[in-house]
């Protein structure tokens, strides 16, 4: 399956790309894709617990199963400002 | 009105977009770029399709949750100088209490679930020339 990965803000800077294309086996979960990316880009690894994840523009959990052509977004927490 | 734009926010247009004859209150909130030490501007980055979807969803939820009549959200993209408006939320309701509450709730939700990030322009000069 072909998966498009989009990276934003500080993550885009850490990886040095805003879009990645990855081939993954059928039926993999988002967590599996993420594990591979964190090995490939270790500078992202420290952010794993705080990153926001979306598939096809909806927030999802890492257990989400991916399908061919999915657009995965890996995003830093949305920028704050105190209430 | 839901929007993400590089150009300046036309505040009058945002307010006009929610005005109705059955409204007794219109609340306008502006998020502005604050002159913190060393800050001359902020650069806003957006995941546009998802941000627009989330803004539409939360405007709809605000209508149901607070019984308001209408809610508009417009956010800037790109560089916004100190003093500039980065976000405008306008809300119309029959009475002021729900208008205030819905506008405050909507802004909190924007900060929580709408994929928009800001960076200090002083440290990201290269990006500012896009």
Backbone of each chain as ProteinMPNN parsed JSONL, in Angstrom:
{"seq_chain_A": "XXXXXXXXXXXXXXXXXXXXXXXXXXXXXXXXXXXXXXXXXXXXXXXXXXXXXXXXXXXXXXXXXXXXXXXXXXXXXXXXXXX", "coords_chain_A": {"N_chain_A": [[0.855, -1.191, 0.0], [0.411, 2.269, -0.683], [1.275, 5.068, 1.143], [0.766, 8.416, 1.98], [2.614, 10.708, 3.818], [2.288, 13.483, 5.835], [4.013, 16.22, 7.223], [4.293, 18.661, 9.788], [5.115, 22.032, 10.831], [7.361, 22.151, 13.535], [8.056, 19.47, 13.272], [8.261, 19.071, 10.526], [10.513, 20.589, 10.107], [12.402, 19.137, 11.607], [12.522, 16.73, 10.194], [13.018, 17.559, 7.649], [11.436, 17.577, 5.429], [8.214, 18.059, 3.918], [6.413, 16.303, 2.913], [6.165, 12.798, 2.671], [6.486, 9.699, 0.963], [5.46, 6.432, 1.508], [5.806, 2.915, 1.284], [3.901, 0.326, 2.533], [3.118, -2.85, 4.107], [-0.024, -4.57, 3.476], [-2.721, -3.899, 5.702], [-1.355, -2.824, 7.894], [-0.936, -1.051, 10.988], [-1.277, 2.371, 12.047], [0.58, 2.835, 14.059], [2.644, 1.074, 13.399], [3.678, 2.135, 11.032], [4.533, 4.528, 12.082], [6.511, 3.692, 13.912], [8.498, 2.852, 12.124], [9.093, 5.285, 10.866], [10.107, 6.74, 12.998], [12.402, 5.362, 13.551], [13.758, 5.921, 11.26], [13.936, 8.674, 11.339], [15.315, 9.701, 13.917], [15.261, 12.034, 15.4], [12.685, 12.735, 15.696], [11.73, 11.02, 17.568], [11.601, 11.647, 20.32], [9.28, 13.041, 20.494], [7.14, 11.43, 20.394], [5.098, 10.868, 22.308], [3.596, 13.164, 22.441], [2.709, 13.867, 19.957], [0.213, 14.738, 17.516], [-2.018, 12.763, 15.655], [-3.346, 12.12, 12.471], [-5.553, 10.629, 10.108], [-6.47, 10.918, 6.835], [-7.452, 13.48, 7.411], [-8.786, 13.31, 9.845], [-8.608, 13.085, 13.378], [-6.913, 10.366, 14.85], [-6.265, 7.299, 16.69], [-3.129, 5.593, 17.43], [-3.613, 2.927, 16.896], [-5.133, 2.724, 14.664], [-6.015, 1.192, 11.578], [-4.357, 1.241, 8.479], [-5.152, 2.179, 5.089], [-4.745, 1.64, 1.544], [-3.511, 4.485, -0.118], [-4.066, 6.285, 1.875], [-3.86, 9.419, 3.648], [-1.638, 10.384, 5.912], [-1.17, 12.417, 8.73], [1.298, 13.903, 10.692], [1.589, 15.659, 13.52], [2.672, 18.428, 15.51], [1.597, 19.354, 18.859], [-1.212, 21.547, 18.817], [-0.748, 25.049, 18.521], [-0.429, 27.014, 21.431], [-1.085, 29.522, 23.651], [-2.33, 31.251, 26.351], [-5.506, 30.832, 27.983]], "CA_chain_A": [[0.0, 0.0, 0.0], [1.135, 3.548, -0.708], [0.761, 6.0, 2.15], [1.394, 9.737, 1.97], [2.786, 11.22, 5.18], [2.492, 14.938, 5.866], [4.646, 16.678, 8.473], [4.013, 20.075, 9.964], [5.78, 22.895, 11.812], [8.693, 21.72, 13.988], [8.347, 18.121, 12.765], [8.713, 19.262, 9.15], [11.896, 21.064, 10.189], [13.247, 18.04, 12.105], [12.652, 15.698, 9.164], [13.549, 18.185, 6.442], [10.501, 17.364, 4.313], [6.816, 18.228, 4.342], [5.663, 15.144, 2.435], [6.916, 11.559, 2.444], [5.681, 8.593, 0.437], [5.977, 5.187, 2.051], [5.105, 1.674, 0.945], [3.771, -0.521, 3.731], [2.314, -4.049, 3.819], [-1.467, -4.467, 3.723], [-3.24, -4.131, 7.042], [-0.546, -2.306, 9.006], [-1.543, 0.0, 11.804], [-0.539, 3.632, 12.034], [1.712, 2.704, 14.983], [3.74, 0.395, 12.704], [4.27, 3.137, 10.136], [5.197, 5.509, 12.938], [7.744, 3.063, 14.416], [9.467, 2.906, 11.032], [9.508, 6.675, 10.646], [10.912, 7.207, 14.135], [13.737, 4.773, 13.375], [14.37, 6.627, 10.129], [14.183, 10.055, 11.775], [15.36, 9.583, 15.385], [15.013, 13.327, 16.057], [11.245, 12.8, 15.982], [11.358, 9.999, 18.551], [11.289, 12.258, 21.609], [7.972, 13.705, 20.427], [6.105, 10.426, 20.125], [3.968, 10.902, 23.244], [2.799, 14.392, 22.346], [2.301, 14.186, 18.591], [-1.168, 14.509, 17.09], [-2.034, 11.913, 14.473], [-4.602, 12.143, 11.712], [-5.619, 9.909, 8.837], [-7.476, 11.556, 5.972], [-7.925, 14.716, 8.05], [-9.505, 13.071, 11.101], [-7.726, 12.603, 14.434], [-7.041, 8.924, 15.1], [-5.323, 6.676, 17.626], [-2.09, 4.838, 16.7], [-4.084, 1.587, 16.549], [-5.889, 2.813, 13.41], [-5.481, 0.449, 10.432], [-4.198, 2.088, 7.29], [-5.588, 1.641, 3.799], [-3.991, 2.167, 0.414], [-3.838, 5.855, -0.51], [-4.349, 7.148, 3.036], [-3.001, 10.567, 3.938], [-1.333, 10.425, 7.348], [-0.556, 13.673, 9.168], [1.989, 13.844, 11.987], [1.52, 17.081, 13.854], [2.942, 18.85, 16.888], [0.398, 19.894, 19.51], [-1.644, 22.814, 18.238], [-0.048, 26.07, 19.305], [-1.192, 27.373, 22.603], [-1.654, 30.785, 24.085], [-3.117, 30.991, 27.563], [-6.896, 31.317, 27.84]], "C_chain_A": [[0.891, 1.24, 0.0], [0.47, 4.505, 0.275], [1.51, 7.326, 2.006], [1.444, 10.254, 3.407], [3.054, 12.705, 5.095], [3.026, 15.337, 7.242], [4.483, 18.183, 8.576], [4.924, 20.719, 11.013], [7.127, 22.315, 12.24], [9.045, 20.325, 13.467], [8.849, 18.182, 11.323], [10.177, 19.704, 9.15], [12.833, 19.95, 10.647], [13.522, 17.001, 11.013], [13.254, 16.267, 7.877], [12.687, 17.934, 5.214], [9.09, 17.577, 4.819], [5.939, 17.063, 3.895], [6.599, 13.961, 2.245], [5.957, 10.545, 1.827], [6.294, 7.309, 0.953], [5.131, 4.015, 1.55], [5.08, 0.803, 2.183], [2.945, -1.753, 3.364], [0.837, -3.819, 4.137], [-1.772, -4.662, 5.21], [-2.405, -3.568, 8.182], [-1.322, -1.221, 9.744], [-0.662, 1.247, 11.715], [0.704, 3.53, 12.914], [2.918, 2.044, 14.302], [4.463, 1.364, 11.766], [5.112, 4.124, 10.945], [6.518, 4.953, 13.482], [8.85, 3.159, 13.368], [10.001, 4.313, 10.829], [10.402, 7.176, 11.778], [12.311, 6.581, 14.105], [14.499, 5.54, 12.296], [14.765, 8.056, 10.524], [14.192, 10.096, 13.3], [15.077, 10.909, 16.098], [13.52, 13.512, 16.358], [10.859, 11.97, 17.207], [10.927, 10.595, 19.891], [9.906, 12.894, 21.654], [6.815, 12.714, 20.352], [4.868, 10.573, 21.029], [3.082, 12.128, 23.086], [2.268, 14.653, 20.94], [0.817, 13.902, 18.363], [-1.122, 13.732, 15.784], [-3.391, 12.014, 13.789], [-4.457, 11.249, 10.49], [-6.778, 10.505, 8.054], [-8.213, 12.672, 6.709], [-8.872, 14.498, 9.224], [-8.496, 12.579, 12.141], [-7.984, 11.123, 14.672], [-6.043, 8.499, 16.177], [-4.295, 5.885, 16.809], [-2.542, 3.443, 16.274], [-4.869, 1.556, 15.228], [-5.222, 1.998, 12.297], [-5.443, 1.34, 9.203], [-4.713, 1.368, 6.048], [-4.822, 2.329, 2.684], [-4.458, 3.585, 0.074], [-4.14, 6.789, 0.649], [-3.354, 8.309, 3.119], [-2.841, 10.657, 5.454], [-0.707, 11.779, 7.672], [0.039, 13.477, 10.553], [2.226, 15.282, 12.408], [1.925, 17.358, 15.293], [1.633, 19.316, 17.532], [0.077, 21.265, 18.922], [-1.183, 23.953, 19.143], [-0.964, 26.788, 20.266], [-1.631, 28.816, 22.741], [-2.501, 30.47, 25.306], [-4.527, 31.514, 27.387], [-7.048, 32.713, 28.428]], "O_chain_A": [[1.967, 1.258, 0.597], [-0.742, 4.718, 0.236], [2.738, 7.349, 1.922], [0.44, 10.239, 4.119], [3.945, 13.141, 4.366], [2.557, 14.859, 8.275], [4.529, 18.893, 7.571], [5.423, 20.068, 11.931], [7.958, 22.014, 11.384], [10.22, 20.033, 13.243], [9.751, 17.436, 10.943], [10.975, 19.267, 8.32], [13.944, 19.829, 10.131], [14.625, 16.461, 10.924], [13.91, 15.555, 7.116], [13.158, 18.065, 4.085], [8.788, 17.319, 5.984], [4.851, 16.859, 4.432], [7.701, 14.112, 1.717], [4.764, 10.536, 2.134], [7.505, 7.11, 0.854], [3.912, 4.116, 1.413], [6.113, 0.569, 2.811], [2.159, -1.711, 2.418], [0.496, -2.974, 4.965], [-1.154, -5.489, 5.881], [-2.724, -3.817, 9.345], [-2.221, -0.578, 9.203], [0.515, 1.185, 11.362], [1.757, 4.067, 12.57], [4.064, 2.396, 14.579], [5.693, 1.404, 11.717], [6.221, 4.499, 10.564], [7.525, 5.659, 13.511], [9.99, 3.503, 13.682], [11.201, 4.515, 10.644], [11.338, 7.942, 11.547], [13.281, 7.182, 14.568], [15.703, 5.775, 12.401], [15.797, 8.57, 10.093], [13.197, 10.48, 13.916], [14.695, 10.913, 17.269], [13.146, 14.348, 17.18], [9.805, 12.182, 17.807], [9.993, 10.101, 20.521], [9.414, 13.245, 22.727], [5.653, 13.111, 20.258], [3.735, 10.422, 20.57], [1.94, 12.132, 23.546], [1.463, 15.564, 20.745], [0.246, 12.968, 18.927], [-0.294, 14.005, 14.915], [-4.437, 11.995, 14.437], [-3.375, 11.129, 9.915], [-7.907, 10.586, 8.538], [-9.436, 12.786, 6.635], [-9.664, 15.377, 9.564], [-7.632, 11.758, 11.833], [-9.132, 10.679, 14.693], [-5.116, 9.231, 16.521], [-4.541, 5.545, 15.652], [-1.932, 2.837, 15.392], [-5.224, 0.484, 14.738], [-4.012, 2.097, 12.093], [-6.378, 2.092, 8.929], [-4.713, 0.14, 5.965], [-4.318, 3.44, 2.844], [-5.658, 3.847, -0.01], [-4.44, 7.963, 0.433], [-2.193, 8.2, 2.723], [-3.788, 10.966, 6.177], [0.189, 12.234, 6.961], [-0.61, 12.961, 11.462], [2.958, 16.027, 11.756], [1.562, 16.606, 16.197], [0.673, 19.634, 16.831], [0.972, 22.036, 18.577], [-1.221, 23.842, 20.368], [-2.108, 27.118, 19.954], [-2.49, 29.27, 21.985], [-3.297, 29.531, 25.293], [-4.735, 32.526, 26.718], [-8.141, 33.28, 28.399]]}, "seq_chain_B": "XXXXXXXXXXXXXXXXXXXXXXXXXXXXXXXXXXXXXXXXXXXXXXXXXXXXXXXXXXXXXXXXXXXXXXXXXXXXXXXXXXXXXXXXXXXXXXXXXXXXXXXXXXXXXXXXXXXXXXXXXXXXXXXXXX", "coords_chain_B": {"N_chain_B": [[-19.4, 32.064, 8.311], [-16.373, 30.675, 7.467], [-12.936, 30.668, 7.445], [-9.546, 30.669, 6.149], [-6.813, 32.615, 5.666], [-4.328, 34.564, 3.877], [-4.404, 37.271, 3.665], [-5.16, 40.349, 5.437], [-7.55, 40.325, 8.119], [-10.862, 41.163, 7.556], [-12.592, 42.73, 9.74], [-15.102, 43.925, 10.026], [-16.515, 42.592, 8.06], [-16.534, 40.01, 9.069], [-18.07, 40.32, 11.376], [-20.445, 41.216, 10.178], [-21.167, 38.903, 8.913], [-22.437, 37.314, 10.779], [-24.546, 38.768, 11.777], [-27.982, 39.091, 12.564], [-31.547, 39.547, 12.441], [-32.896, 38.339, 14.526], [-31.067, 38.233, 16.538], [-29.878, 39.304, 19.698], [-27.476, 39.893, 20.618], [-24.113, 40.319, 19.676], [-20.971, 38.95, 19.745], [-17.589, 39.7, 19.4], [-14.453, 38.251, 19.089], [-10.992, 38.882, 19.044], [-7.914, 37.483, 18.317], [-4.703, 38.568, 18.875], [-1.382, 39.487, 17.766], [1.051, 39.509, 20.137], [3.422, 41.739, 21.594], [5.78, 40.24, 22.7], [9.034, 39.896, 24.311], [11.505, 40.408, 21.862], [9.889, 39.633, 19.783], [8.647, 40.315, 16.624], [6.882, 39.554, 14.773], [4.612, 36.894, 13.974], [4.683, 33.693, 12.403], [2.244, 31.851, 10.825], [1.341, 28.506, 10.327], [-0.548, 26.157, 8.531], [-2.57, 23.245, 8.31], [-4.391, 23.063, 5.884], [-6.844, 21.769, 4.651], [-7.735, 20.06, 6.727], [-7.903, 21.836, 8.857], [-9.934, 23.595, 8.014], [-12.088, 21.815, 7.931], [-12.263, 21.108, 10.668], [-12.803, 23.601, 11.824], [-15.324, 24.171, 10.716], [-16.774, 22.045, 11.828], [-16.587, 22.648, 14.585], [-17.884, 25.071, 14.74], [-20.445, 24.306, 14.122], [-20.955, 22.59, 16.288], [-20.914, 24.463, 18.329], [-23.239, 25.89, 17.829], [-25.225, 23.993, 18.459], [-24.565, 23.299, 21.11], [-24.679, 25.684, 22.612], [-26.935, 26.954, 21.763], [-26.778, 29.121, 20.061], [-27.094, 31.551, 17.359], [-25.448, 31.98, 15.116], [-22.029, 31.493, 14.076], [-18.851, 32.634, 13.276], [-15.564, 32.004, 12.035], [-12.384, 33.183, 11.35], [-9.094, 32.729, 10.324], [-5.692, 33.744, 10.218], [-3.003, 33.039, 7.923], [0.446, 32.509, 7.361], [2.677, 35.368, 7.662], [2.129, 37.483, 10.439], [2.215, 40.655, 11.722], [3.298, 42.168, 14.88], [0.598, 43.279, 16.825], [-1.199, 42.805, 14.867], [-4.2, 41.102, 13.735], [-4.651, 37.737, 14.349], [-6.623, 35.87, 14.508], [-10.165, 35.843, 14.189], [-13.248, 35.655, 15.824], [-16.661, 35.603, 15.559], [-19.83, 35.82, 17.034], [-23.272, 35.311, 17.129], [-26.217, 35.638, 19.051], [-29.387, 35.126, 20.709], [-29.296, 36.227, 23.237], [-26.878, 37.828, 25.426], [-25.341, 36.213, 27.186], [-25.045, 33.515, 26.208], [-23.778, 34.121, 23.85], [-21.288, 35.201, 24.642], [-20.277, 32.965, 26.032], [-20.195, 30.961, 24.05], [-18.412, 32.059, 22.198], [-16.041, 32.132, 23.69], [-15.689, 29.408, 24.247], [-15.441, 28.427, 21.62], [-13.03, 29.597, 20.821], [-11.227, 28.342, 22.561], [-11.513, 25.741, 21.602], [-10.527, 26.03, 19.002], [-7.831, 26.368, 19.602], [-7.323, 23.851, 20.526], [-8.074, 21.775, 18.738], [-7.769, 22.548, 16.063], [-5.625, 22.309, 13.372], [-3.258, 24.394, 13.408], [-0.276, 26.169, 13.542], [2.04, 28.286, 15.25], [4.989, 30.2, 14.711], [7.863, 31.967, 15.865], [8.555, 34.737, 14.008], [11.001, 36.01, 13.917], [12.899, 34.04, 14.193], [12.576, 32.51, 11.998], [13.192, 33.431, 9.452], [13.661, 32.636, 6.813], [11.43, 31.206, 6.066], [9.561, 33.169, 6.02], [9.814, 34.474, 3.625], [8.484, 33.09, 1.693]], "CA_chain_B": [[-18.159, 32.296, 7.558], [-15.212, 29.953, 7.968], [-11.89, 30.972, 6.475], [-8.112, 30.735, 6.461], [-6.377, 33.521, 4.601], [-3.073, 35.305, 4.056], [-4.661, 38.722, 3.764], [-5.698, 40.924, 6.666], [-8.944, 39.953, 8.385], [-11.823, 42.265, 7.486], [-13.378, 42.49, 10.951], [-16.501, 44.31, 9.765], [-17.14, 41.53, 7.253], [-16.748, 38.858, 9.946], [-19.231, 40.663, 12.215], [-21.628, 41.261, 9.314], [-21.533, 37.546, 8.505], [-23.285, 36.659, 11.796], [-25.67, 39.637, 12.181], [-29.333, 38.655, 12.187], [-32.578, 40.327, 13.126], [-33.337, 37.683, 15.765], [-29.972, 38.276, 17.52], [-29.842, 40.445, 20.61], [-26.081, 40.05, 21.038], [-23.036, 39.858, 18.807], [-19.672, 39.034, 20.409], [-16.431, 39.561, 18.514], [-13.168, 38.031, 19.739], [-9.819, 38.961, 18.172], [-6.61, 37.072, 18.829], [-3.744, 39.486, 18.245], [0.029, 39.135, 17.99], [1.518, 40.278, 21.291], [4.835, 42.142, 21.516], [6.662, 39.629, 23.698], [10.42, 40.305, 24.025], [12.136, 39.865, 20.655], [8.906, 39.233, 18.761], [8.155, 41.361, 15.731], [5.789, 38.977, 13.989], [4.483, 35.429, 14.066], [4.347, 32.991, 11.162], [1.25, 30.801, 11.061], [1.338, 27.398, 9.379], [-1.872, 25.535, 8.621], [-2.943, 22.064, 7.521], [-5.609, 23.755, 5.481], [-8.108, 21.032, 4.522], [-8.192, 19.566, 8.026], [-8.256, 22.993, 9.691], [-11.256, 24.076, 7.587], [-13.073, 20.824, 8.392], [-12.412, 21.201, 12.13], [-13.452, 24.875, 12.14], [-16.754, 24.013, 10.397], [-17.354, 21.152, 12.833], [-16.739, 23.254, 15.914], [-18.924, 26.109, 14.631], [-21.713, 23.574, 14.204], [-21.141, 22.128, 17.672], [-21.214, 25.635, 19.161], [-24.667, 26.209, 17.635], [-26.021, 23.019, 19.21], [-24.213, 23.287, 22.529], [-25.032, 26.927, 23.305], [-28.164, 27.513, 21.213], [-26.508, 30.414, 19.407], [-27.682, 31.657, 16.017], [-24.417, 31.83, 14.084], [-20.662, 31.681, 14.558], [-17.857, 32.703, 12.198], [-14.151, 31.933, 12.447], [-11.42, 33.45, 10.276], [-7.735, 32.664, 10.858], [-4.622, 34.132, 9.292], [-1.954, 32.113, 7.535], [1.615, 33.298, 6.986], [3.235, 36.295, 8.655], [1.26, 38.513, 11.02], [3.067, 41.51, 12.555], [2.811, 42.542, 16.213], [-0.576, 44.149, 16.77], [-2.136, 42.32, 13.843], [-5.182, 40.097, 14.151], [-4.361, 36.412, 13.794], [-7.879, 35.12, 14.428], [-11.393, 36.552, 14.57], [-14.432, 34.818, 16.03], [-17.863, 36.396, 15.817], [-20.911, 34.931, 17.448], [-24.564, 35.983, 17.341], [-27.159, 34.853, 19.847], [-30.539, 35.903, 21.156], [-28.913, 36.932, 24.459], [-25.43, 37.995, 25.494], [-24.603, 35.189, 27.929], [-24.628, 32.402, 25.349], [-22.838, 34.629, 22.837], [-19.968, 35.247, 25.295], [-19.823, 31.599, 26.354], [-19.888, 30.221, 22.819], [-17.196, 32.622, 21.587], [-14.9, 31.678, 24.5], [-15.547, 27.97, 24.012], [-14.962, 28.217, 20.252], [-11.603, 29.938, 20.749], [-10.51, 27.239, 23.224], [-11.521, 24.588, 20.694], [-9.579, 26.329, 17.912], [-6.485, 26.103, 20.127], [-7.195, 22.455, 20.909], [-8.263, 20.764, 17.675], [-7.571, 23.026, 14.686], [-4.185, 22.21, 13.113], [-2.595, 25.653, 13.049], [0.874, 26.351, 14.432], [2.705, 29.571, 15.074], [6.423, 30.236, 14.983], [8.356, 33.335, 15.953], [9.085, 35.101, 12.691], [12.398, 36.425, 14.066], [13.774, 32.873, 14.081], [12.209, 31.72, 10.817], [13.182, 34.435, 8.383], [13.644, 32.009, 5.503], [10.061, 30.834, 5.749], [8.754, 34.361, 5.822], [9.925, 34.999, 2.256], [7.755, 32.233, 0.77]], "C_chain_B": [[-17.017, 31.549, 8.255], [-14.094, 30.22, 6.977], [-10.487, 30.923, 7.051], [-7.496, 31.546, 5.335], [-5.063, 34.212, 4.943], [-3.332, 36.785, 4.273], [-5.243, 39.079, 5.129], [-7.156, 40.51, 6.868], [-9.817, 41.206, 8.353], [-12.838, 42.055, 8.619], [-14.856, 42.819, 10.734], [-17.224, 43.212, 8.994], [-17.431, 40.303, 8.122], [-17.973, 39.111, 10.832], [-20.508, 40.628, 11.376], [-22.117, 39.849, 8.969], [-22.423, 36.841, 9.532], [-24.503, 37.502, 12.2], [-26.994, 39.096, 11.682], [-30.353, 39.45, 12.981], [-33.034, 39.676, 14.428], [-32.213, 37.61, 16.81], [-30.115, 39.514, 18.399], [-28.43, 40.712, 21.074], [-25.168, 39.551, 19.925], [-21.735, 40.055, 19.567], [-18.594, 38.84, 19.359], [-15.195, 39.337, 19.364], [-12.074, 38.16, 18.687], [-8.621, 38.423, 18.918], [-5.57, 37.904, 18.111], [-2.312, 39.084, 18.6], [0.619, 40.091, 19.025], [3.011, 40.562, 21.162], [5.616, 41.564, 22.685], [8.105, 40.006, 23.341], [10.979, 39.613, 22.775], [11.181, 39.502, 19.539], [8.477, 40.443, 17.933], [6.953, 40.883, 14.912], [5.728, 37.486, 14.29], [4.159, 34.884, 12.685], [3.385, 31.858, 11.494], [1.291, 29.78, 9.931], [0.063, 26.592, 9.598], [-1.903, 24.251, 7.801], [-4.341, 22.372, 7.022], [-6.863, 22.871, 5.395], [-8.649, 20.531, 5.859], [-8.628, 20.727, 8.919], [-9.645, 23.508, 9.318], [-12.355, 23.124, 8.059], [-13.331, 20.983, 9.884], [-13.107, 22.507, 12.525], [-14.954, 24.797, 11.855], [-17.439, 23.149, 11.444], [-17.59, 21.875, 14.147], [-17.742, 24.404, 15.885], [-20.307, 25.459, 14.732], [-21.988, 23.107, 15.625], [-21.495, 23.291, 18.586], [-22.689, 25.999, 19.05], [-25.537, 25.293, 18.48], [-25.826, 23.184, 20.71], [-24.733, 24.52, 23.27], [-26.341, 27.544, 22.795], [-27.968, 28.876, 20.571], [-27.065, 30.392, 17.983], [-26.646, 31.448, 14.92], [-23.043, 32.09, 14.698], [-19.718, 31.655, 13.365], [-16.456, 32.645, 12.772], [-13.284, 32.22, 11.225], [-10.033, 33.504, 10.894], [-6.736, 33.082, 9.795], [-3.654, 32.989, 9.07], [-0.771, 32.986, 7.115], [1.992, 34.29, 8.07], [2.224, 37.339, 9.113], [2.12, 39.348, 11.963], [2.454, 41.738, 13.941], [1.658, 43.528, 16.065], [-1.604, 43.69, 15.758], [-3.079, 41.284, 14.405], [-4.831, 38.76, 13.509], [-5.626, 35.575, 13.676], [-9.036, 36.027, 14.845], [-12.511, 35.538, 14.709], [-15.598, 35.748, 16.319], [-19.012, 35.437, 16.073], [-22.174, 35.764, 17.682], [-25.499, 35.058, 18.102], [-28.321, 35.757, 20.242], [-30.157, 36.776, 22.358], [-27.403, 36.884, 24.653], [-24.708, 36.837, 26.162], [-24.127, 34.054, 27.025], [-23.661, 32.861, 24.257], [-21.418, 34.682, 23.41], [-19.428, 33.827, 25.507], [-19.411, 30.841, 25.104], [-18.61, 30.747, 22.178], [-15.959, 32.143, 22.351], [-14.633, 30.192, 24.265], [-14.945, 27.713, 22.638], [-13.47, 28.535, 20.146], [-10.755, 28.859, 21.419], [-10.423, 26.022, 22.301], [-10.568, 24.804, 19.515], [-8.164, 25.979, 18.37], [-6.247, 24.626, 20.406], [-7.195, 21.517, 19.692], [-8.058, 21.27, 16.246], [-6.068, 23.069, 14.392], [-3.582, 23.484, 12.511], [-1.459, 25.833, 14.049], [1.478, 27.716, 14.181], [4.177, 29.433, 15.406], [6.835, 31.69, 15.049], [9.037, 33.696, 14.64], [10.56, 35.46, 12.771], [13.35, 35.253, 13.865], [13.49, 32.061, 12.832], [12.138, 32.637, 9.602], [13.025, 33.804, 7.001], [12.208, 31.694, 5.068], [9.218, 32.047, 5.396], [8.791, 34.892, 4.4], [9.183, 34.162, 1.236], [6.842, 33.015, -0.141]], "O_chain_B": [[-16.735, 31.75, 9.437], [-14.281, 30.017, 5.777], [-10.266, 31.106, 8.248], [-7.645, 31.193, 4.165], [-4.725, 34.419, 6.109], [-2.581, 37.467, 4.971], [-5.744, 38.226, 5.862], [-7.905, 40.363, 5.902], [-9.537, 42.186, 9.042], [-13.806, 41.307, 8.476], [-15.741, 42.096, 11.192], [-18.398, 42.935, 9.242], [-18.448, 39.635, 7.937], [-18.809, 38.226, 11.014], [-21.526, 40.083, 11.803], [-23.309, 39.624, 8.762], [-23.097, 35.869, 9.192], [-25.394, 37.006, 12.889], [-27.119, 38.692, 10.526], [-30.055, 39.962, 14.061], [-33.504, 40.363, 15.334], [-32.391, 36.988, 17.858], [-30.424, 40.608, 17.927], [-28.193, 41.647, 21.838], [-25.412, 38.51, 19.316], [-21.414, 41.167, 19.986], [-18.672, 37.932, 18.532], [-14.905, 40.131, 20.259], [-12.194, 37.626, 17.584], [-8.338, 38.857, 20.034], [-5.546, 37.949, 16.881], [-2.072, 38.422, 19.61], [0.679, 41.303, 18.819], [3.771, 39.723, 20.679], [6.064, 42.302, 23.562], [8.379, 40.392, 22.205], [10.929, 38.389, 22.655], [11.615, 39.104, 18.458], [8.01, 41.451, 18.465], [6.137, 41.671, 14.435], [6.684, 36.901, 14.798], [3.459, 35.52, 11.897], [3.675, 31.011, 12.339], [1.277, 30.128, 8.75], [-0.35, 26.376, 10.737], [-1.323, 24.187, 6.717], [-5.339, 22.0, 7.64], [-7.869, 23.204, 6.022], [-9.855, 20.568, 6.106], [-9.609, 20.613, 9.654], [-10.446, 23.824, 10.197], [-13.409, 23.555, 8.525], [-14.482, 20.993, 10.321], [-13.912, 22.521, 13.456], [-15.765, 25.288, 12.641], [-18.538, 23.464, 11.9], [-18.651, 21.742, 14.756], [-18.384, 24.685, 16.896], [-21.218, 26.005, 15.354], [-23.113, 23.212, 16.113], [-22.287, 23.132, 19.516], [-23.32, 26.369, 20.04], [-26.474, 25.747, 19.137], [-26.787, 23.206, 21.479], [-25.173, 24.421, 24.415], [-26.803, 28.547, 23.339], [-28.889, 29.692, 20.542], [-27.456, 29.342, 17.474], [-26.932, 30.81, 13.907], [-22.91, 32.803, 15.692], [-19.785, 30.748, 12.536], [-16.191, 33.168, 13.854], [-13.433, 31.575, 10.187], [-9.807, 34.227, 11.864], [-6.922, 32.803, 8.611], [-3.504, 32.098, 9.906], [-0.963, 34.075, 6.576], [1.679, 34.094, 9.244], [1.558, 37.986, 8.305], [2.696, 38.809, 12.908], [1.258, 41.531, 14.149], [1.728, 44.48, 15.288], [-2.752, 44.135, 15.786], [-2.795, 40.661, 15.428], [-4.725, 38.654, 12.287], [-5.701, 34.674, 12.841], [-8.898, 36.865, 15.736], [-12.709, 34.68, 13.848], [-15.527, 36.583, 17.221], [-19.146, 34.397, 15.428], [-22.134, 36.794, 18.354], [-25.565, 33.857, 17.836], [-28.249, 36.981, 20.126], [-30.622, 37.908, 22.489], [-26.729, 36.008, 24.112], [-23.591, 36.498, 25.77], [-22.958, 33.67, 27.064], [-22.825, 32.084, 23.796], [-20.462, 34.264, 22.756], [-18.273, 33.535, 25.198], [-18.39, 30.154, 25.1], [-17.809, 29.965, 21.667], [-14.948, 31.79, 21.742], [-13.486, 29.777, 24.102], [-14.047, 26.884, 22.495], [-12.73, 27.828, 19.462], [-9.691, 28.5, 20.914], [-9.389, 25.359, 22.229], [-9.887, 23.875, 19.083], [-7.394, 25.372, 17.626], [-5.1, 24.191, 20.511], [-6.404, 20.576, 19.631], [-8.166, 20.485, 15.304], [-5.321, 23.773, 15.072], [-3.424, 23.621, 11.297], [-1.652, 25.67, 15.254], [1.443, 28.239, 13.067], [4.562, 28.649, 16.273], [6.249, 32.546, 14.386], [9.984, 33.032, 14.218], [11.301, 35.245, 11.812], [14.481, 35.443, 13.419], [14.108, 31.016, 12.626], [11.173, 32.623, 8.837], [12.35, 34.351, 6.129], [11.821, 31.877, 3.914], [8.293, 31.972, 4.589], [7.92, 35.664, 3.998], [9.227, 34.461, 0.042], [6.157, 32.429, -0.98]]}, "name": "protein", "num_of_chains": 2, "seq": "XXXXXXXXXXXXXXXXXXXXXXXXXXXXXXXXXXXXXXXXXXXXXXXXXXXXXXXXXXXXXXXXXXXXXXXXXXXXXXXXXXXXXXXXXXXXXXXXXXXXXXXXXXXXXXXXXXXXXXXXXXXXXXXXXXXXXXXXXXXXXXXXXXXXXXXXXXXXXXXXXXXXXXXXXXXXXXXXXXXXXXXXXXXXXXXXXXXXXXXXXXXXXXXXXXXXX"}
